[in-house]
Amino acid sequence: MAVTHELYSNFPHLLLEDALAGSILSQTIKVALVTSSYTYNQNTHDYFDDITNEVSGTGYTAGGATLASKTCTVSTVTTTFDAADTSWASSTITARGAVIYYASGAAATSLLISFIDFGADKSSDNGTFQITWSADGIFTIAVAT
């Protein structure tokens, strides 16, 4: 199954409006898991209150997990955001995708960053559910030259 990963359309716009109020590295960035019932909408979903069908189950806390060891690097015209792999130990959950977002403390102001579609349901049964981020980073933003 192919994994797809796309930025939400409003992320760059809101970022430029200083929605993060500082460096992405100093903010709480989380990843939440969603079921196959979540309908991704790149153009209209902008805050976490637009996310439906979040996973629930043993070992998973609503709102997801905080990304650890975040980095942001620049190479020529490309900026890469990365973090440590994310896992939920001793969990029994099934997810079809993941939503990365800036966690402001309120769903209505928690800016969506990107959505990852796993391509198929992934499950854990009293084990570790893990997202292994790409060796190339979680996402990149390239400017035109």
C-alpha positions as CSV (number, residue, x, y, z in Angstrom):
1,M,0.0,0.0,0.0
2,A,1.3,3.4,-0.9
3,V,1.6,6.0,1.9
4,T,0.7,9.5,0.9
5,H,1.5,12.6,2.8
6,E,0.2,16.1,2.0
7,L,0.3,19.5,3.6
8,Y,-3.1,21.1,4.4
9,S,-3.5,24.0,2.0
10,N,-4.0,26.6,4.7
11,F,-0.8,25.7,6.6
12,P,1.6,28.0,4.6
13,H,-0.9,30.9,4.6
14,L,-1.6,30.6,8.4
15,L,2.1,30.2,9.0
16,L,2.8,33.5,7.3
17,E,0.2,35.1,9.4
18,D,2.3,34.1,12.4
19,A,-0.3,31.5,13.6
20,L,2.5,29.6,15.3
21,A,3.7,32.7,17.2
22,G,7.3,31.6,17.0
23,S,9.5,28.8,15.9
24,I,7.9,25.4,15.1
25,L,10.7,23.9,17.2
26,S,9.5,25.7,20.3
27,Q,5.8,24.8,19.8
28,T,3.9,21.7,20.8
29,I,3.5,19.7,17.6
30,K,1.4,16.6,17.9
31,V,0.4,13.6,15.7
32,A,-3.1,12.2,16.1
33,L,-4.4,9.0,14.5
34,V,-7.6,8.8,12.5
35,T,-9.7,5.9,11.3
36,S,-10.7,5.1,7.7
37,S,-13.9,7.0,8.3
38,Y,-12.0,10.4,8.4
39,T,-12.5,12.2,5.1
40,Y,-9.4,14.3,4.4
41,N,-10.0,17.7,2.9
42,Q,-6.9,19.6,2.0
43,N,-8.6,22.8,1.2
44,T,-11.2,23.3,3.9
45,H,-9.7,21.7,7.0
46,D,-7.5,24.1,8.8
47,Y,-7.8,23.5,12.6
48,F,-8.0,20.4,14.7
49,D,-11.7,20.9,15.3
50,D,-12.2,19.8,11.6
51,I,-10.8,16.4,12.4
52,T,-13.4,13.6,12.8
53,N,-13.1,9.9,13.6
54,E,-10.0,10.1,15.7
55,V,-8.8,6.7,16.9
56,S,-9.7,5.5,20.4
57,G,-8.5,2.4,22.2
58,T,-6.1,1.1,24.8
59,G,-2.9,3.0,25.0
60,Y,-4.0,5.9,22.9
61,T,-4.9,9.3,24.4
62,A,-7.2,11.7,22.5
63,G,-5.2,14.3,20.7
64,G,-2.4,12.0,20.0
65,A,1.3,12.1,20.9
66,T,3.7,15.1,21.0
67,L,6.5,15.0,18.5
68,A,9.9,14.7,20.2
69,S,13.4,15.8,19.1
70,K,12.1,18.2,16.4
71,T,14.5,19.6,13.9
72,C,14.3,22.1,11.0
73,T,17.1,22.3,8.5
74,V,17.6,24.4,5.4
75,S,19.5,23.2,2.3
76,T,19.5,25.6,-0.7
77,V,15.8,26.2,-1.4
78,T,14.4,23.4,0.7
79,T,13.4,23.4,4.4
80,T,12.9,20.0,6.1
81,F,11.0,19.4,9.2
82,D,11.7,16.1,11.1
83,A,11.2,14.5,14.6
84,A,11.8,11.3,16.3
85,D,9.7,8.3,15.3
86,T,6.4,8.3,17.2
87,S,4.9,5.2,19.0
88,W,2.1,4.2,21.3
89,A,3.3,1.3,23.5
90,S,1.0,-1.4,24.8
91,S,-1.8,-0.2,22.6
92,T,-4.7,-1.9,20.9
93,I,-5.7,0.5,18.1
94,T,-6.5,0.6,14.3
95,A,-5.6,3.7,12.3
96,R,-5.8,4.5,8.6
97,G,-3.9,7.8,8.8
98,A,-2.3,10.5,10.9
99,V,-2.7,14.2,11.3
100,I,0.2,16.4,12.3
101,Y,-0.9,19.7,14.0
102,Y,0.2,22.6,16.2
103,A,-1.5,22.0,19.6
104,S,-2.5,25.3,21.0
105,G,-4.6,23.8,23.8
106,A,-7.9,24.4,22.0
107,A,-9.1,22.4,18.9
108,A,-10.5,25.5,17.3
109,T,-7.0,27.2,17.2
110,S,-4.8,24.1,16.7
111,L,-3.5,24.6,13.2
112,L,-3.4,21.5,11.0
113,I,0.0,20.9,9.3
114,S,-0.2,17.7,7.3
115,F,-2.1,14.4,6.8
116,I,-0.6,11.0,6.2
117,D,-2.7,8.3,4.6
118,F,-1.2,4.9,5.4
119,G,-2.8,3.4,2.4
120,A,-4.5,0.7,4.5
121,D,-5.5,0.2,8.1
122,K,-2.6,-0.4,10.5
123,S,-3.2,-2.1,13.8
124,S,-1.6,-3.0,17.1
125,D,-3.0,-5.6,19.5
126,N,-1.5,-5.0,23.0
127,G,1.7,-4.0,21.3
128,T,3.5,-1.0,19.9
129,F,1.9,1.1,17.2
130,Q,4.7,3.0,15.6
131,I,5.1,5.7,12.9
132,T,8.6,5.6,11.4
133,W,9.1,8.9,9.7
134,S,10.9,9.0,6.4
135,A,14.7,9.3,6.5
136,D,14.2,12.4,4.3
137,G,12.2,14.1,7.1
138,I,8.5,14.4,7.9
139,F,7.9,17.1,5.3
140,T,9.8,19.6,3.2
141,I,8.9,23.0,1.8
142,A,10.7,24.1,-1.3
143,V,10.6,27.6,-2.7
144,A,10.7,28.3,-6.4
145,T,13.9,29.6,-7.9
